[in-house]
Amino acid sequence: MNEHTLIHITQGSLRHMNPVTDNAILEAGQAAGIGKKSLIIDAGAGNGTALILLADAYGCAGYGIDIREDACRTATAAAAGAGLSERLEFTCGDAATATLPKGADLVISLGSVDCWGGPDEAIRACAELAGDNGSILFGDRVWEGSRTPPEFAREWPEVRTLYELVSAGREAGFMPTWLWHAAPADWDHYESGIWTHTAAWLWEHPDTQETADIAAYLKTIQDEYILFGREAVGWTMILFRPV
């Protein structure tokens, strides 16, 4: 089973595909100074929730890109349902290679570091998109402390500490001006959403070729979260603004 199908089954219908909240997204937009004349690029836009929230609250325009066709269809339909089709555009493609609009006031990358190969590369790519005047809203996993079990740390070599992410932004010519960190309840809500959606799929598809693989995947992510992830891994958003 390819990764895109797996994501669609396990979390394709979630409102947020990360442990973020509506209020956190809106607070980030306010901190970034988003207004009616602003243009936002969301690289790895998922179901479009962040762009729709910001456009509805602040009157901005936005361009979202995601490599999954089902996510782009969902985002486009959601924007139309919110009456925002004239200001928001969603397209299916690879953010790392696509030609994206110039002059963005804010570039968003929330849990989409795989587009570029890792968090350091993602921050550098967002910095290029933001140019001289744009800001970056970057969100990803971080280690919660220094006592992560080695066997777990080896499974997630791409996870950084908060300080490492801040340092990457500074090296790209930006300064952190706002920070948000997911609470344990935010993580539980997000993980529970994945568990619920995956279990529902298993009940609806008891005898397919993928059933055994999906069941094994669900057990693996539950074990990882319960044994290590809930204590060892956090999720943060950082607003970087140009120096």
C-alpha positions as CSV (number, residue, x, y, z in Angstrom):
1,M,0.0,0.0,0.0
2,N,1.4,3.4,-0.9
3,E,1.8,6.1,1.6
4,H,-0.9,8.4,0.2
5,T,-3.5,5.7,0.4
6,L,-2.4,5.0,4.0
7,I,-2.7,8.6,5.0
8,H,-6.2,8.8,3.3
9,I,-7.4,5.8,5.3
10,T,-5.9,6.8,8.7
11,Q,-6.5,10.5,8.8
12,G,-7.8,11.8,5.5
13,S,-11.0,13.1,7.0
14,L,-9.5,14.8,10.0
15,R,-9.9,18.5,10.4
16,H,-6.3,19.0,11.2
17,M,-3.7,16.5,10.2
18,N,-1.4,17.5,13.1
19,P,-2.1,18.1,16.8
20,V,-2.9,21.8,16.2
21,T,-6.0,23.8,17.1
22,D,-8.1,26.4,15.3
23,N,-7.2,29.0,17.9
24,A,-3.5,28.3,17.5
25,I,-3.7,28.8,13.8
26,L,-5.6,32.1,14.2
27,E,-3.2,33.3,16.8
28,A,-0.3,32.6,14.5
29,G,-2.0,34.6,11.7
30,Q,-2.5,37.5,14.0
31,A,1.1,37.4,15.2
32,A,2.2,37.4,11.5
33,G,0.1,40.5,10.8
34,I,-2.1,38.8,8.2
35,G,-4.7,41.1,6.7
36,K,-6.9,41.6,3.6
37,K,-3.9,42.3,1.3
38,S,-1.9,39.3,2.5
39,L,-1.0,36.3,0.4
40,I,-0.3,33.0,2.1
41,I,1.3,29.9,0.6
42,D,0.6,26.6,2.4
43,A,3.0,23.9,1.4
44,G,1.5,20.5,2.3
45,A,-2.0,22.1,2.8
46,G,-3.8,18.8,3.5
47,N,-7.5,19.4,3.7
48,G,-7.1,23.1,3.6
49,T,-8.1,23.9,7.1
50,A,-5.4,26.3,8.0
51,L,-5.8,28.5,4.9
52,I,-9.6,28.5,5.2
53,L,-9.4,29.6,8.8
54,L,-7.0,32.4,8.0
55,A,-8.8,33.6,4.9
56,D,-12.2,33.6,6.8
57,A,-10.8,35.4,9.8
58,Y,-8.4,37.9,8.2
59,G,-9.7,38.3,4.6
60,C,-6.4,37.2,3.0
61,A,-5.8,35.3,-0.2
62,G,-4.1,31.9,-0.2
63,Y,-2.5,29.2,-2.4
64,G,-2.3,25.6,-1.1
65,I,-0.5,22.7,-2.6
66,D,-0.5,19.1,-1.5
67,I,0.7,15.9,-3.3
68,R,-2.5,14.0,-2.5
69,E,-5.3,14.4,-5.0
70,D,-8.0,13.5,-2.4
71,A,-6.7,16.2,-0.1
72,C,-6.8,18.8,-2.8
73,R,-10.4,17.9,-3.7
74,T,-11.4,18.0,-0.1
75,A,-9.7,21.4,0.4
76,T,-11.3,22.9,-2.8
77,A,-14.7,21.7,-1.8
78,A,-14.3,23.1,1.8
79,A,-13.2,26.5,0.4
80,A,-16.2,26.6,-1.9
81,G,-18.5,25.7,1.1
82,A,-17.0,28.5,3.1
83,G,-17.6,31.0,0.2
84,L,-13.8,31.5,-0.3
85,S,-13.2,30.1,-3.7
86,E,-12.3,33.5,-5.2
87,R,-9.5,34.0,-2.7
88,L,-8.2,30.5,-2.2
89,E,-6.7,28.1,-4.7
90,F,-5.6,24.5,-4.0
91,T,-3.6,22.5,-6.4
92,C,-2.2,19.0,-6.5
93,G,1.6,18.8,-6.8
94,D,5.0,18.5,-5.2
95,A,5.8,21.6,-3.2
96,A,9.5,21.0,-3.7
97,T,9.4,21.2,-7.5
98,A,6.2,23.2,-8.3
99,T,6.3,26.8,-9.4
100,L,4.6,28.7,-6.5
101,P,3.4,32.3,-6.4
102,K,5.9,34.9,-5.6
103,G,5.6,37.6,-3.0
104,A,3.9,35.6,-0.2
105,D,3.5,37.4,3.1
106,L,3.4,34.1,5.0
107,V,4.7,30.6,4.0
108,I,3.2,27.7,6.0
109,S,4.7,24.3,6.5
110,L,2.9,22.3,9.1
111,G,4.0,18.7,9.3
112,S,5.1,18.7,5.7
113,V,8.9,18.5,6.0
114,D,8.8,15.3,3.9
115,C,8.2,17.6,0.9
116,W,11.9,18.6,1.1
117,G,13.5,15.7,2.9
118,G,13.7,17.0,6.5
119,P,13.1,20.0,8.8
120,D,16.3,21.8,8.0
121,E,15.7,21.5,4.3
122,A,12.1,22.5,4.8
123,I,12.9,25.7,6.7
124,R,15.5,26.7,4.0
125,A,12.9,26.1,1.3
126,C,10.3,28.1,3.1
127,A,12.8,30.9,3.5
128,E,13.4,31.0,-0.2
129,L,9.6,31.2,-0.9
130,A,9.2,33.9,1.8
131,G,11.8,36.1,0.1
132,D,13.0,39.3,1.8
133,N,9.7,40.3,3.4
134,G,7.6,37.2,4.0
135,S,7.3,35.2,7.2
136,I,7.3,31.5,7.9
137,L,4.9,29.5,10.1
138,F,6.7,26.2,10.6
139,G,5.3,23.3,12.6
140,D,6.7,19.9,13.3
141,R,7.6,17.3,15.9
142,V,10.2,18.0,18.5
143,W,11.9,15.9,21.2
144,E,10.4,16.8,24.6
145,G,13.6,16.0,26.6
146,S,17.0,14.4,26.6
147,R,16.0,11.0,27.9
148,T,14.4,9.5,24.8
149,P,14.9,5.7,24.6
150,P,17.6,5.0,22.0
151,E,15.5,2.4,20.2
152,F,12.8,5.0,19.7
153,A,15.1,7.8,18.7
154,R,16.6,5.6,16.0
155,E,13.2,5.2,14.5
156,W,12.8,9.0,14.1
157,P,16.1,10.5,13.0
158,E,14.4,13.4,11.4
159,V,12.9,14.8,14.7
160,R,14.8,17.8,16.1
161,T,14.9,19.6,19.4
162,L,13.1,23.0,19.6
163,Y,16.4,24.7,19.8
164,E,17.6,23.0,16.6
165,L,14.5,24.3,14.7
166,V,15.0,27.8,16.0
167,S,18.7,27.7,15.0
168,A,17.7,26.5,11.5
169,G,15.4,29.5,11.2
170,R,18.1,31.9,12.4
171,E,20.6,30.4,9.9
172,A,18.1,31.1,7.1
173,G,18.0,34.8,8.1
174,F,14.8,34.8,10.3
175,M,14.0,35.3,13.9
176,P,11.4,33.5,16.0
177,T,8.7,35.9,17.1
178,W,5.9,33.5,18.3
179,L,5.8,30.0,19.6
180,W,3.1,27.5,20.3
181,H,3.4,24.0,21.7
182,A,0.8,21.3,21.6
183,A,-0.6,20.2,25.0
184,P,-0.9,16.5,25.9
185,A,-4.7,16.8,25.3
186,D,-4.0,18.1,21.8
187,W,-1.8,15.1,21.0
188,D,-4.4,12.7,22.5
189,H,-7.1,14.3,20.4
190,Y,-5.1,13.9,17.2
191,E,-3.9,10.4,17.8
192,S,-7.4,9.3,18.9
193,G,-8.8,10.7,15.6
194,I,-6.3,8.5,13.7
195,W,-7.2,5.4,15.8
196,T,-10.9,6.0,15.4
197,H,-10.8,6.5,11.6
198,T,-8.5,3.5,11.1
199,A,-10.6,1.3,13.3
200,A,-13.7,2.4,11.4
201,W,-12.0,1.5,8.1
202,L,-11.1,-2.0,9.4
203,W,-14.7,-2.7,10.5
204,E,-15.9,-1.6,7.0
205,H,-13.3,-3.6,5.2
206,P,-12.8,-6.9,7.1
207,D,-11.6,-9.0,4.2
208,T,-9.6,-6.9,1.8
209,Q,-5.9,-7.4,0.8
210,E,-5.0,-4.4,2.8
211,T,-6.8,-5.3,6.0
212,A,-4.0,-7.1,7.7
213,D,-1.5,-4.4,6.8
214,I,-3.7,-1.6,8.2
215,A,-4.4,-3.6,11.4
216,A,-0.7,-4.1,11.9
217,Y,-0.1,-0.4,11.2
218,L,-2.7,0.6,13.8
219,K,-1.2,-1.6,16.4
220,T,2.3,-0.2,15.7
221,I,1.4,3.4,16.0
222,Q,-0.6,2.8,19.1
223,D,2.3,1.0,20.8
224,E,4.7,3.7,19.7
225,Y,2.5,6.5,21.1
226,I,1.7,4.7,24.4
227,L,5.2,3.4,25.1
228,F,7.3,6.4,24.0
229,G,5.7,9.0,21.9
230,R,3.3,10.5,24.4
231,E,6.2,11.4,26.7
232,A,9.1,11.8,24.3
233,V,7.7,13.7,21.3
234,G,6.1,17.1,21.2
235,W,4.7,19.2,18.4
236,T,5.4,22.9,18.0
237,M,4.7,25.8,15.7
238,I,7.2,28.7,15.3
239,L,6.6,31.9,13.5
240,F,9.8,33.2,11.9
241,R,10.0,36.7,10.6
242,P,12.8,38.2,8.5
243,V,15.6,39.9,10.3
